[in-house]
Amino acid sequence: MFNDSAIAALSMQAEGCARRVAILDCDLHQGNGTASILADEPTICTFSIHRKEASDLDIEMPDGVGDADYLDALEQGICHALAAAQPDLAIYLAGADPYVGDRLGRLSLTKEGLQARDCKVFELCRAASVPVAVAMAGGYSNDIADPVDIHFCTVETAASFWRAAQRPTSLPAARQI
């Protein structure tokens, strides 16, 4: 099996780009490969907000959970994962399958809830001074426009956080003439 997030984390370590990595898996399905592959890697923390193979930190979501409960659990889980891992890099798997219209998902998040999820991940990582690599994941709606919209919104949200990080935190004092 090929597991892009596990390979990316291990490659970043091998290349000396990161000592510690947190994988923040917000895809609803099949996080078991990442957790299994990295189970014996103490410098890589795996966080999953779905139910499969045991990660370093798992949060099981009941069927039909909506935006507010999901976002509360997500914030607690990511805060815990970032504190425990003390990562130099976070790899964020931004699944579209928690969406209420997903055929295979069983959660009830709205598109606004998924955008709030993206913002929460980026905010928490920024607050911890941890750079984030984003990978799109999941999305099985009958209408292909739904996962496309969700993934596009993730890219827009990531770009807005990146642009904000590039702005100076204070403006230089005006020169007197």
Contacts in CASP RR format, 6 or more apart in sequence:
PFRMAT RR
TARGET T0000
AUTHOR 0000-0000-0000
METHOD contacts of the structure
MODEL  1
MFNDSAIAALSMQAEGCARRVAILDCDLHQGNGTASILADEPTICTFSIH
RKEASDLDIEMPDGVGDADYLDALEQGICHALAAAQPDLAIYLAGADPYV
GDRLGRLSLTKEGLQARDCKVFELCRAASVPVAVAMAGGYSNDIADPVDI
HFCTVETAASFWRAAQRPTSLPAARQI
1 33 0 8 1.000
3 33 0 8 1.000
3 34 0 8 1.000
3 37 0 8 1.000
4 135 0 8 1.000
5 23 0 8 1.000
5 25 0 8 1.000
5 34 0 8 1.000
5 91 0 8 1.000
5 93 0 8 1.000
5 135 0 8 1.000
6 23 0 8 1.000
6 33 0 8 1.000
6 34 0 8 1.000
6 37 0 8 1.000
6 38 0 8 1.000
6 44 0 8 1.000
8 91 0 8 1.000
8 133 0 8 1.000
8 135 0 8 1.000
9 18 0 8 1.000
9 21 0 8 1.000
9 23 0 8 1.000
9 38 0 8 1.000
9 41 0 8 1.000
9 44 0 8 1.000
9 89 0 8 1.000
9 91 0 8 1.000
10 41 0 8 1.000
10 44 0 8 1.000
12 18 0 8 1.000
12 21 0 8 1.000
12 89 0 8 1.000
13 19 0 8 1.000
13 21 0 8 1.000
13 43 0 8 1.000
13 44 0 8 1.000
17 88 0 8 1.000
17 89 0 8 1.000
18 87 0 8 1.000
18 88 0 8 1.000
18 89 0 8 1.000
19 43 0 8 1.000
19 88 0 8 1.000
20 43 0 8 1.000
20 44 0 8 1.000
20 45 0 8 1.000
20 85 0 8 1.000
20 86 0 8 1.000
20 87 0 8 1.000
20 88 0 8 1.000
20 89 0 8 1.000
21 43 0 8 1.000
21 44 0 8 1.000
21 45 0 8 1.000
21 85 0 8 1.000
21 87 0 8 1.000
21 88 0 8 1.000
21 89 0 8 1.000
21 90 0 8 1.000
21 91 0 8 1.000
22 44 0 8 1.000
22 45 0 8 1.000
22 46 0 8 1.000
22 47 0 8 1.000
22 81 0 8 1.000
22 82 0 8 1.000
22 85 0 8 1.000
22 87 0 8 1.000
22 89 0 8 1.000
22 90 0 8 1.000
22 91 0 8 1.000
22 130 0 8 1.000
23 34 0 8 1.000
23 38 0 8 1.000
23 44 0 8 1.000
23 45 0 8 1.000
23 46 0 8 1.000
23 47 0 8 1.000
23 90 0 8 1.000
23 91 0 8 1.000
23 93 0 8 1.000
24 47 0 8 1.000
24 78 0 8 1.000
24 81 0 8 1.000
24 90 0 8 1.000
24 91 0 8 1.000
24 92 0 8 1.000
24 93 0 8 1.000
24 121 0 8 1.000
25 31 0 8 1.000
25 34 0 8 1.000
25 46 0 8 1.000
25 47 0 8 1.000
25 48 0 8 1.000
25 49 0 8 1.000
25 50 0 8 1.000
25 55 0 8 1.000
25 93 0 8 1.000
25 137 0 8 1.000
26 49 0 8 1.000
26 74 0 8 1.000
26 92 0 8 1.000
26 93 0 8 1.000
26 94 0 8 1.000
26 95 0 8 1.000
26 98 0 8 1.000
26 117 0 8 1.000
26 121 0 8 1.000
26 137 0 8 1.000
27 50 0 8 1.000
27 93 0 8 1.000
27 94 0 8 1.000
27 95 0 8 1.000
27 97 0 8 1.000
27 137 0 8 1.000
27 138 0 8 1.000
28 50 0 8 1.000
28 95 0 8 1.000
28 97 0 8 1.000
28 98 0 8 1.000
28 102 0 8 1.000
28 104 0 8 1.000
28 105 0 8 1.000
28 106 0 8 1.000
28 107 0 8 1.000
28 138 0 8 1.000
29 50 0 8 1.000
29 52 0 8 1.000
29 97 0 8 1.000
29 104 0 8 1.000
29 105 0 8 1.000
29 138 0 8 1.000
30 52 0 8 1.000
31 48 0 8 1.000
31 50 0 8 1.000
31 52 0 8 1.000
31 53 0 8 1.000
31 55 0 8 1.000
32 52 0 8 1.000
32 53 0 8 1.000
33 53 0 8 1.000
34 46 0 8 1.000
34 48 0 8 1.000
34 55 0 8 1.000
35 46 0 8 1.000
35 48 0 8 1.000
35 52 0 8 1.000
35 53 0 8 1.000
35 54 0 8 1.000
35 55 0 8 1.000
35 56 0 8 1.000
36 53 0 8 1.000
38 44 0 8 1.000
38 46 0 8 1.000
44 85 0 8 1.000
45 56 0 8 1.000
45 57 0 8 1.000
45 81 0 8 1.000
45 84 0 8 1.000
45 85 0 8 1.000
45 87 0 8 1.000
46 55 0 8 1.000
46 56 0 8 1.000
46 57 0 8 1.000
47 55 0 8 1.000
47 56 0 8 1.000
47 57 0 8 1.000
47 58 0 8 1.000
47 77 0 8 1.000
47 78 0 8 1.000
47 80 0 8 1.000
47 81 0 8 1.000
48 55 0 8 1.000
48 57 0 8 1.000
48 58 0 8 1.000
48 59 0 8 1.000
49 58 0 8 1.000
49 59 0 8 1.000
49 61 0 8 1.000
49 70 0 8 1.000
49 73 0 8 1.000
49 74 0 8 1.000
49 77 0 8 1.000
50 58 0 8 1.000
50 60 0 8 1.000
50 61 0 8 1.000
51 58 0 8 1.000
51 60 0 8 1.000
51 61 0 8 1.000
56 81 0 8 1.000
56 84 0 8 1.000
56 85 0 8 1.000
57 77 0 8 1.000
57 80 0 8 1.000
57 81 0 8 1.000
57 84 0 8 1.000
59 73 0 8 1.000
59 74 0 8 1.000
59 76 0 8 1.000
59 77 0 8 1.000
61 69 0 8 1.000
61 70 0 8 1.000
61 73 0 8 1.000
61 98 0 8 1.000
61 107 0 8 1.000
63 106 0 8 1.000
63 107 0 8 1.000
64 106 0 8 1.000
64 107 0 8 1.000
64 108 0 8 1.000
65 107 0 8 1.000
65 108 0 8 1.000
65 109 0 8 1.000
66 100 0 8 1.000
66 107 0 8 1.000
66 108 0 8 1.000
66 109 0 8 1.000
66 110 0 8 1.000
67 108 0 8 1.000
67 109 0 8 1.000
67 110 0 8 1.000
67 112 0 8 1.000
67 113 0 8 1.000
67 116 0 8 1.000
70 98 0 8 1.000
70 107 0 8 1.000
70 109 0 8 1.000
70 113 0 8 1.000
70 117 0 8 1.000
71 113 0 8 1.000
71 116 0 8 1.000
71 117 0 8 1.000
71 120 0 8 1.000
74 117 0 8 1.000
74 120 0 8 1.000
74 121 0 8 1.000
75 120 0 8 1.000
75 124 0 8 1.000
78 120 0 8 1.000
78 121 0 8 1.000
78 124 0 8 1.000
78 125 0 8 1.000
79 124 0 8 1.000
82 90 0 8 1.000
82 124 0 8 1.000
82 125 0 8 1.000
82 128 0 8 1.000
82 130 0 8 1.000
87 130 0 8 1.000
88 130 0 8 1.000
88 131 0 8 1.000
89 130 0 8 1.000
89 131 0 8 1.000
89 132 0 8 1.000
89 133 0 8 1.000
90 121 0 8 1.000
90 125 0 8 1.000
90 130 0 8 1.000
90 131 0 8 1.000
90 132 0 8 1.000
90 133 0 8 1.000
91 132 0 8 1.000
91 133 0 8 1.000
91 135 0 8 1.000
92 121 0 8 1.000
92 125 0 8 1.000
92 132 0 8 1.000
92 133 0 8 1.000
92 134 0 8 1.000
92 135 0 8 1.000
93 135 0 8 1.000
93 137 0 8 1.000
94 117 0 8 1.000
94 118 0 8 1.000
94 121 0 8 1.000
94 134 0 8 1.000
94 135 0 8 1.000
94 136 0 8 1.000
94 137 0 8 1.000
94 151 0 8 1.000
94 154 0 8 1.000
95 136 0 8 1.000
95 137 0 8 1.000
95 138 0 8 1.000
95 139 0 8 1.000
95 150 0 8 1.000
96 102 0 8 1.000
96 114 0 8 1.000
96 136 0 8 1.000
96 137 0 8 1.000
96 138 0 8 1.000
96 139 0 8 1.000
96 141 0 8 1.000
96 146 0 8 1.000
96 147 0 8 1.000
96 150 0 8 1.000
96 151 0 8 1.000
97 104 0 8 1.000
97 105 0 8 1.000
97 137 0 8 1.000
97 138 0 8 1.000
97 139 0 8 1.000
97 140 0 8 1.000
97 147 0 8 1.000
98 105 0 8 1.000
98 107 0 8 1.000
98 109 0 8 1.000
98 114 0 8 1.000
98 117 0 8 1.000
99 105 0 8 1.000
99 107 0 8 1.000
99 109 0 8 1.000
99 110 0 8 1.000
99 111 0 8 1.000
99 114 0 8 1.000
99 139 0 8 1.000
99 141 0 8 1.000
99 146 0 8 1.000
99 147 0 8 1.000
99 150 0 8 1.000
100 107 0 8 1.000
100 108 0 8 1.000
100 109 0 8 1.000
100 110 0 8 1.000
101 141 0 8 1.000
101 142 0 8 1.000
101 146 0 8 1.000
102 139 0 8 1.000
102 140 0 8 1.000
102 141 0 8 1.000
102 146 0 8 1.000
102 147 0 8 1.000
103 140 0 8 1.000
103 141 0 8 1.000
103 142 0 8 1.000
104 139 0 8 1.000
104 140 0 8 1.000
105 140 0 8 1.000
109 117 0 8 1.000
111 146 0 8 1.000
111 149 0 8 1.000
111 150 0 8 1.000
111 153 0 8 1.000
114 150 0 8 1.000
114 153 0 8 1.000
114 154 0 8 1.000
115 153 0 8 1.000
115 154 0 8 1.000
115 157 0 8 1.000
118 153 0 8 1.000
118 154 0 8 1.000
118 157 0 8 1.000
118 158 0 8 1.000
119 157 0 8 1.000
119 161 0 8 1.000
121 132 0 8 1.000
122 132 0 8 1.000
122 157 0 8 1.000
122 158 0 8 1.000
122 161 0 8 1.000
123 161 0 8 1.000
125 131 0 8 1.000
125 132 0 8 1.000
126 161 0 8 1.000
126 165 0 8 1.000
132 158 0 8 1.000
134 154 0 8 1.000
134 155 0 8 1.000
134 158 0 8 1.000
136 151 0 8 1.000
136 154 0 8 1.000
138 147 0 8 1.000
139 146 0 8 1.000
139 147 0 8 1.000
139 150 0 8 1.000
140 147 0 8 1.000
141 147 0 8 1.000
END
